[in-house]
């Protein structure tokens, strides 16, 4: 009985590894898409509004606007929300040809509030589809038309592929960050979409039909308002779709310390969403049996990879050492070892298929040291939770 209880205690640690391996395997399998093929250049005429929330983005906003304007049709709108800016973001955006509205509220800060402000501005002349693109991003050719058509035809939110680049001459830490983002924003959503036709929203490069965007609860100040919005919509029956054929891209800050702060903010938000939203999402998945909710639950089960590695390593160490002294621990040690094997296999397969250009074999085997580098990040979350939005410093700052 005690052996069974000890083994059951390891199961919560094992589930994220199993989820990660299942999603990774699904991402590797080439399947014929069940989504209808779209001719983005000759499809239903849609009015698209692109919302660009911007806080002190004078360095990046012009390339973003120039890229987006090339993608828009004559009836589309490009709306920049200059949110609590103290620089010339608004003036530069206007000069570059964007429609600009300005918002100033020192207490209600964050992307969610900026988006809500933009949606209110659109109500007088609503579009068919709303696309959100961060002010430091560019999109691939044809991305706006393709995601708008998929969004309109499905009636659901759609997330395009969202990746960041560390650059050809980046150091090891930045390349590890890029590989971690590749796992989170390509491998996992690709696997979840192939299994259950759903994925989590990522904040930038996400499109929603006006009917959903106009009624969404955006002004929350949540640190990851995008993931929370995606979970809420999925539970309501509008699970976000994944469109990996088009891309939104940005660059990691050149300074490793700034990139670390940016990644820490994302991971704090992921942990907050996991602890706050996972119970409700899991209940809805179990109650309905909806594959979309099931795969989104599986994905949300996975903590930030470095944190999970640390937890898993400690669990394996304790279970194996205990099993050498007390045989009653052997079942727990077996399950912990199986979890470690699943985790390592998932990382190895994802690296072999998607990440060999980023890390060598030796560098991949050295990534556990990266997990040690992240210990202060997780201590900061558990000792002093951050629930509000914090902007990442830019290279010019």
C-alpha positions as CSV (number, residue, x, y, z in Angstrom):
1,X,0.0,0.0,0.0
2,X,2.8,2.4,0.9
3,X,4.6,1.5,-2.3
4,X,1.5,2.4,-4.3
5,X,1.1,5.7,-2.5
6,X,4.7,6.6,-3.1
7,X,4.3,5.8,-6.8
8,X,1.1,7.8,-7.1
9,X,2.9,10.8,-5.6
10,X,5.3,10.8,-8.5
11,X,2.5,10.8,-11.1
12,X,2.0,14.6,-11.0
13,X,5.7,15.0,-11.8
14,X,5.4,12.5,-14.6
15,X,2.4,14.0,-16.4
16,X,4.2,17.0,-17.9
17,X,6.9,14.7,-19.4
18,X,4.3,12.5,-21.0
19,X,2.4,15.5,-22.3
20,X,5.6,17.0,-23.8
21,X,6.5,13.7,-25.5
22,X,3.1,13.1,-26.9
23,X,2.9,16.7,-28.3
24,X,6.4,16.4,-29.7
25,X,5.7,13.1,-31.4
26,X,2.5,14.5,-32.9
27,X,4.5,17.5,-34.2
28,X,6.9,15.1,-36.0
29,X,4.2,13.2,-37.8
30,X,3.3,14.6,-41.2
31,X,-0.5,14.6,-41.6
32,X,-2.8,16.0,-44.2
33,X,-4.4,19.1,-42.8
34,X,-8.1,18.9,-42.2
35,X,-8.4,22.6,-42.4
36,X,-9.6,23.9,-45.8
37,X,-7.0,25.1,-48.2
38,X,-7.2,28.8,-48.6
39,X,-6.2,30.9,-51.6
40,X,-5.3,34.0,-49.6
41,X,-4.9,36.1,-52.7
42,X,-8.4,35.4,-54.1
43,X,-10.7,34.7,-51.3
44,X,-13.6,36.4,-49.6
45,X,-13.0,40.1,-49.3
46,X,-12.6,41.0,-45.7
47,X,-12.0,44.1,-43.7
48,X,-9.0,43.6,-41.3
49,X,-8.0,45.9,-38.5
50,X,-4.4,45.4,-37.2
51,X,-3.9,46.5,-33.6
52,X,-0.4,47.4,-32.7
53,X,-0.1,48.1,-28.9
54,X,3.1,50.2,-28.4
55,X,4.7,51.5,-25.2
56,X,7.8,53.7,-25.9
57,X,8.6,51.8,-29.1
58,X,10.1,54.6,-31.2
59,X,13.0,52.3,-32.2
60,X,10.9,49.4,-33.5
61,X,7.5,50.8,-34.5
62,X,8.5,52.2,-38.0
63,X,9.8,48.8,-39.4
64,X,6.6,47.2,-38.0
65,X,4.4,49.7,-39.6
66,X,6.2,49.6,-42.9
67,X,5.9,45.8,-43.0
68,X,2.2,45.8,-42.1
69,X,1.3,48.5,-44.6
70,X,2.6,46.3,-47.4
71,X,0.3,43.6,-46.3
72,X,-3.0,45.6,-46.0
73,X,-5.7,46.2,-48.6
74,X,-7.4,49.5,-49.3
75,X,-10.2,48.8,-46.8
76,X,-8.0,47.5,-44.0
77,X,-6.9,49.6,-41.0
78,X,-3.6,49.8,-39.1
79,X,-4.2,51.2,-35.6
80,X,-1.3,51.9,-33.3
81,X,-2.2,52.3,-29.7
82,X,0.4,54.5,-28.1
83,X,0.0,53.4,-24.5
84,X,1.4,55.5,-21.7
85,X,4.3,56.6,-24.0
86,X,6.8,59.3,-22.9
87,X,8.7,59.2,-26.2
88,X,7.8,60.1,-29.8
89,X,6.2,56.7,-30.7
90,X,2.8,58.3,-31.6
91,X,4.4,61.0,-33.8
92,X,6.6,58.5,-35.6
93,X,3.7,56.1,-36.2
94,X,1.5,58.9,-37.7
95,X,4.4,60.0,-39.9
96,X,4.8,56.4,-41.1
97,X,1.2,56.3,-42.2
98,X,-0.6,54.5,-39.3
99,X,-3.8,55.6,-37.6
100,X,-2.8,56.4,-34.0
101,X,-4.7,56.7,-30.8
102,X,-3.1,57.6,-27.5
103,X,-3.9,56.3,-24.0
104,X,-2.6,57.6,-20.7
105,X,-3.4,55.9,-17.4
106,X,-0.5,55.5,-15.0
107,X,-2.3,53.0,-12.8
108,X,-3.9,50.7,-15.5
109,X,-0.9,49.7,-17.5
110,X,-0.3,46.8,-19.8
111,X,-1.1,45.3,-23.1
112,X,-4.5,44.1,-22.2
113,X,-5.7,47.6,-21.4
114,X,-4.1,48.9,-24.6
115,X,-6.0,46.3,-26.7
116,X,-9.3,47.1,-24.9
117,X,-8.8,50.8,-25.7
118,X,-8.1,49.9,-29.4
119,X,-11.2,47.7,-29.6
120,X,-13.4,50.5,-28.2
121,X,-12.0,52.8,-30.9
122,X,-13.0,50.3,-33.6
123,X,-16.6,49.9,-32.4
124,X,-17.8,52.9,-34.5
125,X,-16.7,51.1,-37.7
126,X,-16.0,47.5,-36.9
127,X,-13.9,45.2,-39.1
128,X,-14.5,41.6,-39.9
129,X,-11.2,40.4,-38.3
130,X,-8.9,41.9,-35.7
131,X,-5.2,41.0,-35.9
132,X,-2.8,41.8,-33.0
133,X,0.9,42.4,-33.8
134,X,3.4,43.7,-31.3
135,X,5.3,46.9,-32.1
136,X,8.6,45.1,-32.4
137,X,7.5,42.4,-34.8
138,X,7.3,41.9,-38.6
139,X,5.1,39.4,-40.4
140,X,5.9,37.1,-43.4
141,X,4.6,37.8,-46.9
142,X,0.8,37.3,-47.2
143,X,0.4,36.6,-43.5
144,X,-2.3,39.2,-42.9
145,X,-4.6,37.9,-45.7
146,X,-4.0,34.3,-44.9
147,X,-4.7,34.5,-41.2
148,X,-7.7,36.7,-41.8
149,X,-9.2,34.2,-44.2
150,X,-8.6,31.3,-41.8
151,X,-10.1,33.2,-38.9
152,X,-13.2,34.2,-40.9
153,X,-13.8,30.7,-42.3
154,X,-13.4,29.0,-39.0
155,X,-15.1,31.6,-36.9
156,X,-12.4,31.0,-34.3
157,X,-9.2,32.7,-33.1
158,X,-6.1,31.8,-35.1
159,X,-2.5,32.0,-34.0
160,X,0.3,32.3,-36.6
161,X,3.8,30.9,-35.9
162,X,5.5,33.3,-33.5
163,X,9.3,33.0,-33.3
164,X,12.2,35.1,-32.1
165,X,15.7,35.1,-33.5
166,X,18.9,35.3,-31.5
167,X,21.0,36.2,-34.6
168,X,23.8,34.3,-36.4
169,X,26.5,35.5,-33.9
170,X,24.5,35.0,-30.7
171,X,26.1,33.4,-27.7
172,X,25.1,30.1,-26.2
173,X,22.6,31.5,-23.7
174,X,20.6,33.3,-26.4
175,X,20.6,30.3,-28.6
176,X,19.3,28.2,-25.8
177,X,16.5,30.7,-25.3
178,X,15.8,30.5,-29.0
179,X,15.6,26.7,-28.9
180,X,13.3,26.9,-25.8
181,X,11.0,29.3,-27.7
182,X,11.1,26.9,-30.7
183,X,9.9,24.1,-28.4
184,X,7.1,26.2,-26.9
185,X,5.9,28.2,-29.9
186,X,6.4,25.7,-32.8
187,X,6.7,22.1,-31.6
188,X,4.0,22.1,-28.9
189,X,1.3,24.1,-30.7
190,X,2.0,22.1,-33.9
191,X,1.5,18.9,-31.9
192,X,-1.5,20.1,-30.1
193,X,-3.1,21.3,-33.3
194,X,-2.5,18.0,-35.1
195,X,-4.0,16.1,-32.2
196,X,-6.9,18.3,-31.1
197,X,-7.2,21.2,-33.6
198,X,-6.3,23.8,-30.9
199,X,-3.4,25.7,-29.5
200,X,-2.8,28.5,-27.0
201,X,-2.7,32.1,-28.1
202,X,0.7,33.9,-28.0
203,X,-0.1,37.6,-27.9
204,X,1.3,38.7,-31.2
205,X,0.3,37.3,-34.5
206,X,-3.1,36.3,-33.2
207,X,-6.4,37.1,-35.1
208,X,-9.9,37.0,-33.8
209,X,-13.3,37.5,-35.5
210,X,-14.8,40.8,-34.6
211,X,-17.7,39.1,-32.7
212,X,-15.2,37.5,-30.4
213,X,-12.7,40.3,-30.1
214,X,-15.5,42.9,-29.3
215,X,-16.8,40.8,-26.4
216,X,-13.5,39.5,-25.1
217,X,-12.4,40.5,-21.6
218,X,-9.1,42.2,-22.4
219,X,-8.6,44.9,-19.7
220,X,-7.4,42.6,-17.0
221,X,-3.8,43.6,-16.5
222,X,-2.9,39.9,-16.4
223,X,0.8,39.2,-17.0
224,X,-0.1,36.8,-19.9
225,X,-3.4,38.1,-21.1
226,X,-3.0,36.2,-24.3
227,X,-2.9,32.7,-22.7
228,X,-5.8,33.5,-20.4
229,X,-7.9,34.8,-23.3
230,X,-7.2,31.7,-25.3
231,X,-8.2,29.4,-22.4
232,X,-11.4,31.4,-21.8
233,X,-12.4,31.3,-25.5
234,X,-11.6,27.5,-25.7
235,X,-13.8,26.8,-22.7
236,X,-16.6,28.9,-24.5
237,X,-16.3,26.7,-27.6
238,X,-13.9,28.8,-29.6
239,X,-10.5,27.0,-29.3
240,X,-7.7,28.9,-31.1
241,X,-6.4,27.4,-34.3
242,X,-2.7,27.2,-35.3
243,X,-1.5,28.5,-38.7
244,X,2.2,27.6,-39.0
245,X,2.4,28.5,-42.7
246,X,2.7,32.2,-41.9
247,X,4.9,33.8,-39.3
248,X,5.4,36.8,-37.0
249,X,9.0,37.4,-36.1
250,X,11.0,39.5,-33.7
251,X,14.6,39.5,-32.3
252,X,15.8,38.7,-28.9
253,X,17.5,41.7,-27.1
254,X,21.2,41.6,-27.8
255,X,22.1,41.9,-24.1
256,X,21.8,38.5,-22.4
257,X,20.6,40.0,-19.2
258,X,17.7,41.9,-20.9
259,X,16.7,38.7,-22.7
260,X,16.8,36.9,-19.4
261,X,14.4,39.4,-17.9
262,X,12.1,39.1,-20.9
263,X,12.1,35.3,-20.7
264,X,11.5,35.5,-16.9
265,X,8.4,37.7,-17.4
266,X,7.0,35.1,-19.9
267,X,7.8,32.2,-17.5
268,X,6.2,34.1,-14.5
269,X,3.1,34.6,-16.7
270,X,3.1,30.9,-17.7
271,X,3.3,29.8,-14.1
272,X,0.5,32.2,-13.1
273,X,-1.7,31.0,-15.9
274,X,-0.9,27.4,-15.1
275,X,-1.9,27.7,-11.4
276,X,-4.9,29.9,-12.1
277,X,-6.4,28.4,-15.3
278,X,-5.4,24.8,-15.3
279,X,-8.0,23.5,-12.8
280,X,-10.9,25.1,-14.8
281,X,-9.5,24.0,-18.1
282,X,-9.0,20.4,-16.9
283,X,-12.5,20.2,-15.5
284,X,-14.0,21.4,-18.8
285,X,-11.8,18.9,-20.7
286,X,-12.9,16.0,-18.5
287,X,-16.5,17.0,-18.6
288,X,-16.8,17.5,-22.3
289,X,-14.2,15.1,-23.7
290,X,-13.4,17.8,-26.3
291,X,-10.1,17.0,-27.9
292,X,-9.3,20.7,-28.2
293,X,-9.6,21.2,-24.5
294,X,-7.7,18.0,-23.8
295,X,-4.7,19.1,-25.8
296,X,-4.7,22.6,-24.4
297,X,-4.8,21.1,-20.9
298,X,-1.8,18.8,-21.8
299,X,0.1,21.8,-23.1
300,X,-0.7,23.9,-20.1
301,X,0.4,21.1,-17.8
302,X,4.0,21.6,-18.9
303,X,5.8,24.2,-16.7
304,X,8.7,26.2,-18.1
305,X,11.2,23.6,-19.3
306,X,14.1,24.7,-17.1
307,X,11.9,24.6,-14.0
308,X,10.5,21.2,-14.9
309,X,14.0,19.8,-15.4
310,X,15.0,21.0,-11.9
311,X,11.9,19.5,-10.3
312,X,12.3,16.2,-12.3
313,X,16.0,15.9,-11.4
314,X,15.4,16.4,-7.7
315,X,12.5,13.9,-7.8
316,X,14.6,11.2,-9.6
317,X,17.5,11.8,-7.2
318,X,15.4,11.4,-4.1
319,X,13.4,8.4,-5.5
320,X,16.5,6.5,-6.6
321,X,18.5,7.1,-3.5
322,X,15.5,6.1,-1.3
323,X,15.0,3.0,-3.4
324,X,18.5,1.8,-2.7
325,X,17.7,1.9,1.0
326,X,14.0,1.1,1.2
327,X,12.6,-1.3,-1.5
328,X,9.2,0.3,-1.0
329,X,10.4,3.2,-3.1
330,X,11.2,1.1,-6.2
331,X,7.9,1.8,-7.9
332,X,8.3,5.6,-7.4
333,X,11.9,5.4,-8.7
334,X,10.7,3.5,-11.8
335,X,8.1,6.1,-12.6
336,X,10.5,8.9,-12.0
337,X,13.1,7.3,-14.3
338,X,10.4,6.8,-16.9
339,X,9.4,10.5,-16.7
340,X,13.0,11.5,-17.1
341,X,13.3,9.2,-20.2
342,X,10.2,10.7,-21.7
343,X,11.4,14.2,-21.1
344,X,14.9,13.6,-22.5
345,X,13.4,11.8,-25.6
346,X,11.0,14.7,-26.3
347,X,13.9,17.3,-26.1
348,X,16.1,15.1,-28.2
349,X,13.5,14.5,-30.9
350,X,12.6,18.2,-31.1
351,X,16.2,19.2,-31.3
352,X,16.9,16.6,-34.1
353,X,13.9,17.7,-36.2
354,X,13.8,21.5,-35.5
355,X,16.8,22.7,-33.6
356,X,20.0,21.3,-34.9
357,X,20.8,24.6,-36.6
358,X,20.8,26.3,-33.2
359,X,22.7,24.0,-30.9
360,X,25.4,21.4,-31.4
361,X,25.1,18.0,-29.6
362,X,27.6,19.1,-27.0
363,X,25.7,22.4,-26.4
364,X,22.5,20.5,-26.1
365,X,23.9,18.1,-23.5
366,X,25.1,21.2,-21.6
367,X,21.7,22.8,-21.4
368,X,21.1,21.5,-17.9
369,X,23.5,24.2,-16.7
370,X,21.0,26.7,-18.2
371,X,18.4,25.4,-15.8
372,X,20.7,26.2,-12.9
373,X,21.1,29.8,-14.3
374,X,17.3,30.1,-14.1
375,X,16.9,29.2,-10.4
376,X,16.8,32.9,-9.2
377,X,14.0,33.4,-11.8
378,X,11.8,30.8,-10.2
379,X,12.7,31.8,-6.6
380,X,11.6,35.3,-7.5
381,X,8.2,34.0,-8.7
382,X,7.5,31.9,-5.7
383,X,8.8,34.4,-3.2
384,X,7.3,37.5,-4.8
385,X,4.6,36.8,-7.4
386,X,4.3,39.3,-10.2
387,X,0.8,39.7,-11.5
388,X,1.2,42.9,-13.5
389,X,2.7,43.7,-16.8
390,X,6.4,44.7,-17.0
391,X,7.8,46.0,-20.3
392,X,11.2,44.5,-21.5
393,X,14.0,47.0,-21.9
394,X,15.0,47.6,-25.5
395,X,18.6,47.4,-26.7
396,X,18.7,51.2,-27.2
397,X,17.9,51.7,-23.5
